[in-house]
Amino acid sequence: MIAQTAVAPARQRLPPRSVVSTITTEGGSAVNVIPARPRAAIEMRSPSLDGLRVIQRRVHACLEAGALATGCALELTPVGNDFADLRQDTSLSALYRDAMISRGREVEVTAAAVA
């Protein structure tokens, strides 16, 4: 999909520790033919709700560009819920780290949230 190709370079400009994953779930049955109804699933994650909104706007613009370039209509169906800012529990993280160390494992606990 042209839209997915546009998303790839957009990933380079995402907020720190943000993730965009895409998969084509329906892409036609012949090469070199624009399918009648292509479908994709896109997952977007960010440690903050503000970061998620940035990602959503950029990905939406990529999808619109793909539809425009191919003369197709764009239909979006949001699935799931947006989550509030990720705040890691430092006490719980310390307990986890200590439990893993007691079992001979090394664990790196950082203050930075990861989506």
PEZI-V768199 format. One record per residue. N is the residue number from 1. RES is the residue in one small letter. SS is DSSP state (a for helix, b for strand, c for the rest). PSI is psi as a letter, one per 40 degrees, with the letter a starting at -180 (* if undefined). OMEGA is omega in whole degrees, 0 to 359 (none if undefined). Layout:
((N/RES/SS/PSI/OMEGA) (N/RES/SS/PSI/OMEGA))
This chain:
((1/m/c/h/179) (2/i/a/d/180) (3/a/a/d/179) (4/q/a/d/177) (5/t/a/d/178) (6/a/a/d/180) (7/v/a/d/184) (8/a/a/d/179) (9/p/a/d/178) (10/a/a/d/178) (11/r/a/d/182) (12/q/a/e/184) (13/r/a/f/180) (14/l/c/i/173) (15/p/c/i/181) (16/p/c/i/177) (17/r/c/f/177) (18/s/c/i/185) (19/v/b/h/170) (20/v/b/h/178) (21/s/b/h/180) (22/t/b/i/173) (23/i/b/h/174) (24/t/b/h/181) (25/t/b/e/177) (26/e/b/h/187) (27/g/c/e/179) (28/g/c/a/185) (29/s/c/e/179) (30/a/c/i/178) (31/v/c/i/175) (32/n/c/f/178) (33/v/c/h/176) (34/i/c/h/183) (35/p/c/i/181) (36/a/c/d/183) (37/r/c/g/177) (38/p/c/i/179) (39/r/b/i/177) (40/a/b/i/172) (41/a/b/h/182) (42/i/b/h/177) (43/e/b/h/180) (44/m/b/h/179) (45/r/b/i/176) (46/s/c/i/179) (47/p/c/e/181) (48/s/c/i/178) (49/l/a/d/177) (50/d/a/d/178) (51/g/a/d/178) (52/l/a/d/179) (53/r/a/d/177) (54/v/a/d/180) (55/i/a/d/182) (56/q/a/d/179) (57/r/a/d/182) (58/r/a/d/180) (59/v/a/d/178) (60/h/a/d/178) (61/a/a/d/177) (62/c/a/d/180) (63/l/a/d/177) (64/e/a/d/179) (65/a/a/d/178) (66/g/a/d/178) (67/a/a/d/180) (68/l/a/d/182) (69/a/a/d/183) (70/t/a/e/180) (71/g/c/f/182) (72/c/c/i/174) (73/a/c/i/179) (74/l/c/h/177) (75/e/c/h/180) (76/l/c/h/177) (77/t/c/g/178) (78/p/c/i/179) (79/v/c/h/178) (80/g/c/a/183) (81/n/c/i/171) (82/d/c/i/181) (83/f/c/i/178) (84/a/c/i/182) (85/d/c/i/178) (86/l/c/h/176) (87/r/c/h/182) (88/q/c/i/179) (89/d/c/h/185) (90/t/a/d/179) (91/s/a/d/179) (92/l/a/d/178) (93/s/a/d/179) (94/a/a/d/177) (95/l/a/d/178) (96/y/a/d/180) (97/r/a/d/181) (98/d/a/d/179) (99/a/a/d/180) (100/m/a/d/178) (101/i/a/d/179) (102/s/a/e/178) (103/r/c/e/176) (104/g/c/e/180) (105/r/c/i/174) (106/e/c/h/182) (107/v/c/h/176) (108/e/c/h/178) (109/v/c/h/180) (110/t/c/i/179) (111/a/c/d/183) (112/a/c/h/177) (113/a/c/i/178) (114/v/c/h/181) (115/a/c/*/none))
